Amino acid sequence: MNRKRVGIVGAGQLGRMLALAGYPLGIECRVLDTAAEAPGAQVAPAVLGRLDDARALAELASQVDVVTLEIENVAVAPLEALLERTTVYPPPRAVAAAQDRLAEKTLFRSLEIPTTQFVVVDGEKDLGVAARELGWPLVLKTRRMGYDGRGQRVVSSEAELAAAWRELGGVPSIAEQWVRFVREVSLIAVRGANDERAFYPLAENVHRDGILARTVAPYVDASLQAHAERWLGALLSALDYRGVLTVEFFQTERGLLANEMAPRVHNSGHWTIEGAETSQFENHLRAVLGWPLGSTRARGHAAMLNLLGQLPPIEAVLAIPGAHFHDYGKSPRPGRKVGHCTLVDGDRERLLERLRAVERLVGL
């Protein structure tokens, strides 16, 4: 059998889980990263180099049938150059849109996907405009390189806004009106060959200090599910997308507001490894290779808890019925995602009880 090979730009935990999902299907993954000890490089052969190094990317491409990525903060121009020699999914233009918060918001609005109000901040003169138009509090965000709470500040006065602008480096930014939301949810979509599409159930997310703390799925609301699927479907079409695409939403009293998108597998989809018929990781690989997509049906109820800083005792976690443990192979460090725990149960209330038991183990 001619085994398919997939190149993954980035070898963090997402690259690791993509590679692991490929093994049962006979898919051989290769990863590109700067560190030989990166999580993905621990389970798949690695090309060592910067993610924007054209020569390293070309070497990766020469070893595989298709190139994908596990992180969107990579240089787009070298990805576009790869198109002359191989296939790249998701398309670089989708990566470019997700890298820039202004481009992202503009794309959402062009497709009539609702967002919070915002003001472009290119200089200090724009801070006053943001204050007048958005009111307090507001969120100042750098346009680029923001994830896990980085590159943003919540401010409640002109003095705080000016200080935040300086702290963030005075770089091109946007100011967003504060959203008073009921909850945060995300939807994961996947598009394969011949416009085949599949959508996972909505998931409810809780963030702490800008980092995803836990996810519970499915979040059942037929109306919200339909709206979110329609909007992600519009994005898939507009970007001629292939692979997994995730959008995080704020649920407000008036409905959903799109916060941001990720052109890759997503932290809020880790529950799908044990909690869905086909994980987001397997479906992403199927999509980029042009294989039929798998069912996205939930297997009852699932919860995911990020393990930050250091891992709890594995024996204590595995003693909890329905618990699954994922170690990313990272060294401990405050605030670092070093693993996650997934729980699956047919009863939602029992699932939440067991989730609270895991949270107590990690000191939450």
Legacy VTK file of the C-alpha trace (Angstrom):
# vtk DataFile Version 3.0
C-alpha trace
ASCII
DATASET POLYDATA
POINTS 364 float
0.000 0.000 0.000
1.211 3.488 -0.882
1.134 5.262 2.475
0.119 8.910 2.463
2.445 11.412 4.091
1.327 14.681 5.671
3.674 17.521 6.591
2.719 19.580 9.640
4.121 23.083 10.114
4.613 23.288 13.865
5.154 20.480 16.345
3.302 21.562 19.453
0.652 19.462 21.119
-1.730 19.952 18.183
0.861 18.591 15.781
1.449 15.718 18.170
-2.243 14.810 18.254
-2.520 15.091 14.475
0.388 12.675 14.051
-1.092 10.264 16.587
-4.445 10.361 14.791
-2.710 9.447 11.548
-1.068 6.226 12.714
-4.211 4.034 12.818
-4.995 5.156 9.254
-1.526 4.343 7.968
-0.733 8.037 7.515
2.890 9.037 8.094
3.302 12.558 9.403
6.399 14.755 9.305
6.675 17.905 11.433
8.620 21.144 11.147
9.800 22.844 14.319
12.806 24.564 15.821
13.120 22.084 18.703
13.907 18.375 18.437
12.120 17.793 21.755
8.855 19.497 20.689
5.722 17.436 21.467
5.087 16.552 17.832
8.730 15.692 17.202
8.501 13.100 19.973
6.050 11.026 17.904
6.909 11.864 14.271
10.080 12.504 12.239
11.044 16.171 12.308
12.607 18.704 9.992
14.374 21.236 12.189
14.108 24.881 11.220
12.144 28.070 11.678
8.521 27.937 10.599
9.170 30.807 8.154
12.381 29.308 6.713
11.724 28.717 3.008
14.432 26.045 2.784
13.080 24.132 5.796
9.545 24.343 4.415
10.755 23.114 1.040
12.510 20.174 2.714
9.307 19.289 4.575
7.273 19.564 1.362
9.689 17.273 -0.497
8.930 14.459 1.962
5.119 14.570 1.939
1.981 14.566 -0.212
0.336 17.581 1.400
1.369 20.299 3.872
-0.878 21.498 6.686
-0.280 23.443 9.884
-1.024 23.328 13.581
-0.447 27.027 14.259
-1.643 30.074 12.333
1.109 32.475 13.388
3.451 31.504 10.553
4.705 33.608 7.666
2.245 33.448 4.774
4.639 34.236 1.913
6.708 31.030 2.335
3.463 29.012 2.509
2.298 30.609 -0.737
5.649 29.776 -2.336
5.094 26.116 -1.459
2.028 26.041 -3.704
4.369 25.847 -6.703
5.585 22.418 -5.581
2.885 20.860 -3.389
-0.615 21.199 -1.960
-1.126 23.346 1.151
-4.275 23.139 3.290
-5.790 25.212 4.740
-5.135 27.759 1.969
-2.612 30.477 2.888
-5.242 33.213 2.403
-7.237 31.707 5.278
-4.117 31.736 7.434
-3.508 35.388 6.525
-7.050 36.373 7.507
-6.759 34.655 10.893
-3.414 36.303 11.658
-4.766 39.848 11.595
-7.695 40.761 13.825
-8.753 43.580 11.515
-8.701 41.327 8.437
-10.631 38.722 10.422
-13.325 41.144 11.573
-13.582 42.585 8.059
-14.043 39.089 6.628
-16.733 38.281 9.190
-18.664 41.440 8.417
-18.379 40.935 4.653
-20.185 37.618 5.164
-22.770 39.167 7.526
-21.367 37.298 10.520
-22.103 39.490 13.557
-19.222 40.818 15.639
-18.818 43.307 18.438
-18.250 46.960 17.506
-14.601 47.913 17.023
-12.328 50.827 16.129
-9.042 50.565 14.244
-6.150 51.906 16.330
-3.123 52.828 14.226
-1.822 55.579 16.485
-2.423 57.472 19.711
-4.889 59.778 17.947
-7.241 56.820 17.521
-7.440 56.105 21.252
-9.812 59.014 21.830
-12.033 57.828 18.984
-12.191 54.366 20.539
-13.112 55.810 23.924
-15.903 57.955 22.490
-17.412 55.315 20.222
-17.087 52.209 22.379
-17.436 53.365 25.983
-16.042 51.540 29.015
-14.783 48.991 29.539
-13.214 48.153 26.188
-10.607 45.656 25.030
-7.455 46.802 23.253
-5.930 44.033 21.108
-2.874 43.969 18.905
-3.841 43.083 15.358
-1.249 40.328 15.129
0.335 37.596 17.288
-2.440 37.335 19.852
-3.460 34.015 21.382
-4.104 32.572 24.851
-4.779 36.065 26.177
-1.589 37.568 24.793
-1.593 40.949 23.128
-4.713 42.342 24.779
-5.786 44.466 27.713
-9.157 45.274 29.263
-9.284 48.952 30.219
-11.814 51.205 31.922
-10.482 54.735 31.451
-8.534 56.927 29.062
-5.465 56.693 31.306
-5.617 52.891 31.333
-6.132 52.836 27.572
-3.072 55.006 26.948
-1.002 52.857 29.306
-2.188 49.664 27.602
-1.297 51.085 24.187
2.254 51.697 25.402
2.515 48.301 27.125
1.464 46.534 23.929
4.213 48.295 22.016
2.215 50.942 20.157
1.676 48.504 17.286
-1.345 48.438 14.939
-4.306 47.329 17.039
-8.067 47.308 17.301
-10.252 48.380 20.202
-13.360 46.296 20.775
-16.500 47.118 22.671
-16.817 44.986 25.796
-19.220 42.083 25.245
-21.555 41.203 28.104
-21.989 37.556 27.291
-23.944 34.702 28.795
-21.352 32.108 27.840
-18.612 31.369 25.331
-19.147 28.653 22.728
-17.230 27.378 19.740
-18.112 25.507 16.589
-15.723 23.258 14.689
-16.357 22.645 11.005
-14.478 20.507 8.515
-14.511 20.692 4.732
-13.068 17.985 2.530
-12.851 17.273 -1.172
-15.809 17.994 -3.462
-17.225 20.451 -0.913
-18.009 17.693 1.614
-18.806 19.341 4.946
-19.356 18.269 8.516
-20.020 20.178 11.729
-19.410 19.131 15.317
-21.902 20.055 18.039
-21.413 23.411 19.706
-19.138 23.282 22.738
-19.322 25.514 25.811
-15.983 26.987 26.922
-14.654 28.624 30.067
-11.499 30.740 29.909
-9.253 31.855 32.755
-6.706 34.637 32.169
-7.320 34.331 28.439
-6.489 30.613 28.326
-9.108 27.939 27.712
-9.677 26.177 31.021
-12.418 23.688 30.182
-14.888 22.654 27.498
-18.191 20.788 27.849
-19.954 19.360 24.804
-22.389 19.176 23.267
-24.045 22.492 24.075
-27.520 21.795 22.737
-29.358 24.757 21.210
-30.769 23.997 17.783
-31.188 27.651 16.807
-27.643 28.646 17.775
-26.256 25.521 16.109
-28.039 26.393 12.870
-26.811 29.999 12.897
-23.228 28.986 13.658
-23.234 26.303 10.964
-24.540 28.783 8.395
-21.800 31.286 9.231
-18.997 28.727 9.211
-20.379 27.384 5.961
-20.041 30.874 4.488
-16.431 31.061 5.662
-15.620 27.639 4.198
-16.970 28.760 0.828
-15.415 32.226 0.821
-11.960 30.865 1.669
-12.243 27.738 -0.531
-11.242 25.970 2.658
-9.989 22.434 3.275
-9.510 21.005 6.751
-10.796 21.942 10.200
-11.919 25.513 10.856
-12.999 26.759 14.286
-14.858 29.908 15.283
-15.243 31.045 18.890
-18.436 32.947 19.710
-19.845 34.988 22.554
-23.433 34.049 23.305
-25.331 37.191 24.273
-28.980 37.856 25.040
-29.400 38.753 21.350
-27.610 35.732 19.936
-24.058 34.896 18.869
-21.198 37.295 18.163
-18.116 35.920 16.403
-14.947 36.557 18.389
-12.189 34.899 16.375
-11.423 31.996 14.060
-8.644 29.435 13.951
-7.678 27.778 10.645
-6.588 24.552 12.329
-7.563 21.952 14.881
-8.519 23.678 18.108
-8.132 23.347 21.860
-11.909 23.376 22.320
-12.112 20.270 20.118
-9.902 18.025 22.238
-13.051 16.433 23.643
-13.654 14.871 20.219
-10.783 12.369 20.641
-12.861 10.230 22.980
-16.177 12.064 22.825
-17.051 11.964 19.115
-17.313 9.256 16.503
-14.413 10.847 14.615
-11.969 13.233 16.265
-11.217 16.659 14.838
-7.645 15.462 14.276
-8.626 12.453 12.181
-11.153 14.491 10.215
-8.564 17.167 9.491
-6.223 14.541 8.045
-9.060 12.988 6.048
-9.984 16.410 4.670
-6.523 17.522 3.561
-5.946 14.139 1.890
-9.310 14.220 0.127
-10.654 11.177 1.960
-14.308 10.853 3.038
-15.064 12.636 6.291
-16.068 10.749 9.409
-19.155 11.217 11.553
-19.019 14.157 13.979
-21.729 12.737 16.245
-21.078 13.072 19.982
-20.834 9.893 22.048
-23.013 11.111 24.889
-21.514 13.986 26.880
-17.854 14.981 27.114
-15.704 17.448 29.020
-12.109 18.572 28.565
-9.924 20.145 31.231
-6.646 21.782 30.268
-3.751 20.843 32.561
-1.631 23.934 33.080
1.795 24.316 34.657
2.301 20.736 35.771
0.530 17.404 35.483
-1.519 15.955 38.342
-0.836 12.348 39.434
-1.979 10.190 36.528
-3.195 7.401 38.817
-5.553 9.779 40.620
-7.042 11.034 37.354
-7.461 7.564 35.858
-9.223 6.394 39.022
-12.135 8.661 38.042
-14.584 6.693 35.823
-14.671 7.881 32.232
-11.412 9.848 32.506
-8.746 9.888 29.793
-5.274 11.389 30.309
-3.180 13.174 27.655
0.445 14.066 28.432
2.026 16.410 25.862
5.603 15.559 26.793
6.391 19.116 27.913
8.471 20.236 30.865
6.513 21.978 33.655
6.215 25.764 33.547
3.647 28.121 35.104
0.686 28.651 32.788
1.979 26.228 30.165
-0.406 23.727 28.578
1.254 20.440 29.540
-1.680 18.097 28.949
-5.406 17.659 29.144
-7.962 15.337 30.647
-11.107 14.220 28.860
-14.203 12.778 30.511
-17.006 10.968 28.698
-20.333 9.890 30.181
-23.865 9.190 29.038
-25.275 11.391 31.817
-24.435 15.093 31.783
-24.841 15.736 35.516
-22.643 12.772 36.393
-20.090 14.022 33.879
-19.997 17.432 35.577
-19.564 15.808 39.000
-16.572 13.881 37.711
-15.196 17.004 36.054
-15.317 18.775 39.421
-13.392 15.851 40.910
-10.611 16.324 38.350
-10.616 20.070 38.957
-10.046 19.437 42.645
-7.058 17.267 41.787
-5.438 20.140 39.921
-6.349 22.708 42.569
-9.238 24.493 40.860
LINES 1 365
364 0 1 2 3 4 5 6 7 8 9 10 11 12 13 14 15 16 17 18 19 20 21 22 23 24 25 26 27 28 29 30 31 32 33 34 35 36 37 38 39 40 41 42 43 44 45 46 47 48 49 50 51 52 53 54 55 56 57 58 59 60 61 62 63 64 65 66 67 68 69 70 71 72 73 74 75 76 77 78 79 80 81 82 83 84 85 86 87 88 89 90 91 92 93 94 95 96 97 98 99 100 101 102 103 104 105 106 107 108 109 110 111 112 113 114 115 116 117 118 119 120 121 122 123 124 125 126 127 128 129 130 131 132 133 134 135 136 137 138 139 140 141 142 143 144 145 146 147 148 149 150 151 152 153 154 155 156 157 158 159 160 161 162 163 164 165 166 167 168 169 170 171 172 173 174 175 176 177 178 179 180 181 182 183 184 185 186 187 188 189 190 191 192 193 194 195 196 197 198 199 200 201 202 203 204 205 206 207 208 209 210 211 212 213 214 215 216 217 218 219 220 221 222 223 224 225 226 227 228 229 230 231 232 233 234 235 236 237 238 239 240 241 242 243 244 245 246 247 248 249 250 251 252 253 254 255 256 257 258 259 260 261 262 263 264 265 266 267 268 269 270 271 272 273 274 275 276 277 278 279 280 281 282 283 284 285 286 287 288 289 290 291 292 293 294 295 296 297 298 299 300 301 302 303 304 305 306 307 308 309 310 311 312 313 314 315 316 317 318 319 320 321 322 323 324 325 326 327 328 329 330 331 332 333 334 335 336 337 338 339 340 341 342 343 344 345 346 347 348 349 350 351 352 353 354 355 356 357 358 359 360 361 362 363
